[in-house]
Amino acid sequence: MQIGARYKAVFELMQEVFKDRQPADNLINNYFRDRRYIGSGDRRFIAETIWEIIRHRSRLEFEAGELNPRKMLLIWLKNENSHEVFDGGQYSLPPLSLEEKDWLEKLPEEVYPAYVEAECPKWLFDKINNPELLKAMNQTATADFRINGLSREEIINQLGREGFEFYKTPYSPIGLRSDNRINLNNCMAYQEGLIEVQDEASQLVSILCDVKPEHKIIDYCCGAGGKSLTLSYLLKGKGIVEAHDIDHTRLEHLKPRMQRLKAENIKPVKEAGINYQRFIIDAPCSGSGTWRRSPDAKYRLNEKKLADIIKIQSEILETAYQKTAKGGRIIYITCSILPEENQAVIKAFKELHPELKSIDLKTLWEEKTSTKYPDLSSDYLQFSPLATGTDGFFITILEKV
C-alpha cells in the first residue's frame, strides 16, 4: 500500500473508534477481517498508528478544538509531508482545502491543561488525582504470560529456541514477560499449552486466593476465565474450580482454553451453590486498570455507567456473603484504579457486616511470593504500573468469622 492508502485506513478507523461505541480492538480486528487483501506489513503500520493516535487523543482533540478525525489526523501529521497522504488519489484522502491549509498555518503552540497532558477525560482526572499514575497508565503494556507445566527456566529456554526473548516476572513465581509483541500463531509453546497470556497482577491475585483441593471454590463473574485457569494450575489438577458468569457464551468460549491447557478440574456453572470456602469475585468494573492495553476505554466510561457498576458490585458482594461458608473467604478483585470501586465499596460492605475479618495480605503475599510486599495497607492491595509494573488490579480478602 502507498502511504496515502495506509493513512486512509487509519482515518477510517479513527472515524469508527471515536464514536465511542465499541472497543477499539474489536473495530480494528473487524476492519482487517473484512479486508484480507491488506498485507502484514501494512496491517502492522495501520494498527500501530491508530493505537498511538488513541493514546494521544486528548492532545489531538484539544489542539483541533473538537473531536474531528480529519483535523486530528492533520495535527498528527503536521510535521510530515502531508501532501503525500492527502493527495486526492483513488486510494488516498482528499487534498487539503485552502481553509485547512490556512488553519494549519495558524495553529498556535499549545500549553496543555493537566488532564490533557495526562491523556485522560477531565472528570476521571479529577477523581484519580494522580497525573503520574495516569501517564503510566497510557504507556504500552509488556506482554505477560504464566507457565503451565514446565519450570520457568525450561520454558524460557524453549521460547529462546523459537526466537522469543522472555524473562521472569519480578513478583509472580509463575510469570514470564516479554518486552516485544508476540505472534501467538507462530509460538509453539503457546499452541502446546505451555504458556498462557495473563498480566502479572492477575496471576498474583489468583495466587493470593490461597486455594486448596479440599476447598469448595467458585470464580464468580469469571469473564474469559483467566483466573479459573490459573487456579486450576495452582491446584495441580486436583479439586474443583466452579467457573460462573452471567453471560453463558463466555463459559462456552472458556472450554477450548480448558482443553488447550488441560485444565480438567474446572466446572462451568450457570448458578452458584452455597457454603463456599473461597468465593472469588472477579467483579465487573470500569476496567480502568487495563487502560495500558485499552486506552480507548476511558473515553467510553461516564458517571452513570460508573454508578451502575458500583451498584452491581455491592449486590454481588451481598450474594457472596450469603453463599460463603462460616470460616470461608470472600475474595474481591477488580481491574480498577478507582477508589469508588475498591476501598469505598468494601468499606460500605464491612459496615453492613462488621463481623467480617480482613485477611493480612502482607503476610499472605510474603508467604506465597517470597518477595517484598508492594503496598502500605495490609487490608487492601492496589496494583499499578507505578507500584508493581503491572495492570491496575485491586484485591481484598474478607473471612466470614
N, C-alpha and C positions, 0 to 999 in steps of 0.2 A: 504493500500500500504506500502511496505517496503521503507526505507529511500532512497535506491538506485533508486527505481522506481519513487519516488517523484522528485528526482533531475534530473532524465532523462527527466521528463516532463518539469521541469524548463529549462533545457538545450535546449530542442526542441523549447520552446517559445523564448528563447534568440536568437536562430538562425533566427527566423522569425522577431522578434521585431527589431533586429539590422540591418536588411536590410533597415530600414527607409523608408518603402513604405506605410505602413498603421498605423493608430493609434493603440497603444498597447492594449487599452481596447477592440477594435474590435477583434484583434487577440486572446486575452485571452478568450473572450466570445465565439468565434467560436471554439476554441480548446476544451473548456468544452462541448459545444453543441454537438460536434462530438464524445465525449467520456462520455456519460451519465453514464457509469458504475463507474466513479470516485466518491467516496463518498464525503460528505460535508466537513468533516474534512480535507481530502486530498486536496480538492479544495481550502480551506482556506489557507492551508500551501503553496501550489504552487503559488496561486495568491499573497499572502503577500510577498513571497520570490522574485518573479520576479519583483514586484514593487520596493522592496528595492534594488535589483540589478540595475534596471533602474536609481534609484536616485543616485547610486554610479558609474554610467557608466564611467564617465570621469576618476576617480581614477583607476578603474579596467583596463580600456584601456591604461592608462598611464603606469601602472605597467607591463601590459602584453606586451607593446611595439607595440601593434596592436589591431585592432578590431577583436579579435579571441574569439568566445564564449567559447570554451573549456578552453583556457588559463585563460580567465577572471573568469570562474567558479572555476578553480583550485585555483586562488588567493582568491576568495571569501571564499573558504573552507580551506585555508592553515592552519588555527588554529584548524581545526576539524579533526576527524578521516576519512580522505578521502578514506581510503580503503573500508569502508562500503558503500560509494557512488559509487566508481569506482571498483566494484567487478567483473565486466565482466559477471554477471548473465543475464538470458534471458530478464529481465525487467530493467536492470541497464545499466550504461555506461561502455564502455570498460575499462580495467585496465590501470593504468599509465604505460607508456613505460619507459625504462631506461633513455632516453633523457629527458622526462618530470620530472622524479624524480630528475635528476641532475640539471635541470633548476630551479626547485622549491627550492632546497637547496641553490642555489647561488643567489637567489633573493635579491637584496640589499634593505636596508631601504631607502625608497624614501622621498625626500623633494618635495612636490608638488608645481608647479607654481601656482600663484594666481587664474588663470582661472580654473585650475583643482580642487583646494581647494573649489572653488565656484560652482563646478559641472556645468560648462557652456562652450559651444564652444567658442574658443578664440575670434572670430570675434564679437560675441554677447557680450562677457565680455567687450571688448574694447568699444563697443557702449554704454552699460549701465553704466559702470564705477562706480559700486556701489556694492562691494563684500558682504556687509551685507544684502542688499536687495536680491541679488541673492541667498544667503544662506537661507534667509527666504522663498524665492520662491521655495526652494527644500524641504521644510517641508510638512508633510501631512496636508491637509486642514481639518477644522472642518466640520461637517455636518450641513448645514444651511437650514432652511425652512421658509416659510412665512405662516401666518394664512390665512384661507379662510372661515370666517363665525363667529365662536365664538371668544370671547376675548382670549388674550394670557394666562391669568390665567386659564380660563376654559379648554383650550386645553392642557396646561401643566399638569393640574390635570388628564385629561382623559389619556394622554400619560403615566403618572405615574402609573395609574391603569393597563395599559398594560405592565408595567415593563420597560418603557423607561425613561431615565433621560434627561430632557431638561431645558434650562434656557433662559431668554430673551437676545436678541442681544443688544449690548450697544448703537447703533445708530438708527437702524430701528425700528419704533414703531409697525411694523407688523411682526417682525422677531423672530424666535426661533433657538436655537443652541444646538447641542449635541456634546460631545467630543468623542462619540463612533459611530461605524458603525451601521447603521440602515437597517435591512432587511425589505424593503417596502412591501414585500409579506405578512409579518406577522404583519403589522401595520394597525389596523383598522381605525385609524384617517386618514391615507393616503388614504386607499381604499375608505373611505366615502367622500373624497374630503375636509376634514377639514384642511389639510396642503398640501403644495406643495414644492418640492425641489427648492431652489433658494438661491444663495450666497447673503449675506447681502448687498454687494456693488451693485448687480443687483437690489435688492429691492429699494435701496436708489436712484439710478439714475432714476428708474421708478417714485418714489415719486417726484423727482425734476422736472419731466416733467410738473407738476402742471396742470394736465388735468381737464377740466370741461365738464359736459354733453353737453353744447351748442357748444363746440369746434368741428371743423372738424379735425379728428386725423388720422394719419397713422403711423404705426410701419413698417418702410421701411427696407427691408432685415431682416425680423423678425426671420429667422432661425427656431429654435424649438418653438418659440412663448412665451418664458417665460415672457418677458416684456409685451406683449399683454395681457396675462392672469392677470398680476398684475395690469395693467391699468384698465382692466375690473373690477377687485375687488375694486380698488380705486374709480371708478365711481359708485359703488354700483349697477351695472347692468344697469345704465342709459346711454344715448348717444350711440355712435357707435365708436368702435375702428377698423379701417381697418388694417388687417394684410397682409403684402405683402412679397413675396420672389420670386426671380427669379427661384428657384427650387420649382416647384409646388407640388412635392411629399411631401415636408415639410409641406405645407399647409394642405395636406390630413392627415398627421400624427398629426397635431395640433387638428383636430376635436375630437378625443377621449378624449384628455385632456380637451377641452372645455366642453364636456359632463360631465366628472367626477367632474369638478369644477363648473359646472352650469354657465359657462361664456357665456351667451346668447347674449351679446351685442358686440361680436367680429364678424367681417365680413371679411373672407378671400377674397382677391382681387388679380387678376393677373396683373393689370395695375393700376398705381397711377392716381388720378384725378388732380384737381387744387384747389387753394385757401384754403389750409390747415392752420388752426390756430396753429397746432402742427405737424410739420414734424419731426418725430423721426427717426434718422438714427442709426440703430443698425449695425454699419459699419463692413464689412468684414475686418479682421485684422490678425495679426500674432498669436493672442491667447497667447501672452507672459504673459499676466496677469493671465492665468489659469495654469501655469506650476506646481503649487502645486498639481493640480488634474491630469495633463497630462504631467509629467516630460519628456516623450519621445518626445514631440512636438518640443522642442528646437533643437533637432538633425535632424528634417525633414525640418527645415527652412534654407533658404540660401539667399544670397544677391539678386539674381534675383527674387525669389519669393517675397521678401520684396518690391522691387522696383515695381513689378507688382501690389501688393496690394495697395501701396500708390497711384499709378495712378488711380486705381478703386475708392479709397476713394475720390480723388479730383473730379472725374467725378460724383459721387453720390452727393457730395455737390452742384455741379452746377445744377443737376436735382432738388434738394431740393429748391434751390434759385428760380428757375423758377416756382415751384409749390406751394410755400408758399405765403399766402395772405399778403398784407401790414398790419403791426401790428402783424403778426404771428411770431412764433418762430421756428428756426431750431435748433434741439437738436442733437448734435453729440456725440455718445457714442462708445467707443471701450473697449475691454477687453485686453488692451495692456499697457505695461510699457515703450514702446519705444517712445521717443520724436518725431522721424520722422513721426510716425503715428498719433500723437496727436497734440502737440503745433505747430510743423512745418507745418503740413497740414492746420491747422486753420489759422496760420499767413499768409500763401500764399493765402488762400481763402479770408481773410479780406482785403488783399491788392488789390484783384480784385474787391471787393465790399466794399469800405470804409464806405458806409452808414450803414452797419450792426452794431448794438449796442450789446455789451456783457451784458448779464444779471448778476447782482450781486449775485453770488452763495452763498456767506456768509449769506446775508440777507435771501435768499430763504431757505437755509439749516436750519437756526435757527428758522424760522417760521414753517417749516414742521416737524422738529425733536425735537425741544426744547433741543438740545444738542450743545456742543461747536464745532465750525467749525474746521475740522482737517487739513486744508491746509493754506498756506501763501497767495496764489493768490485767488482773488475772481472771476477772469475771467475763470480760469480752476480749475478743481478738480481732483487730481490724487489719487486714492485709491491704497493701497498696504498692504501686511501683516505687514510691519513695521509701516505704518502710521495709519491704520484703522483696522488691524487684519482681512482683507478680501482679496479676489482676487484683481488683479491689474486692476481695471476699470479706465476709464477716461471719463469726461464729460465736455462739454462747451455748453452754450446756447446763441444763437445769435438771436436778434429781427430784423425783416425786417422793418426798420423805413421808 
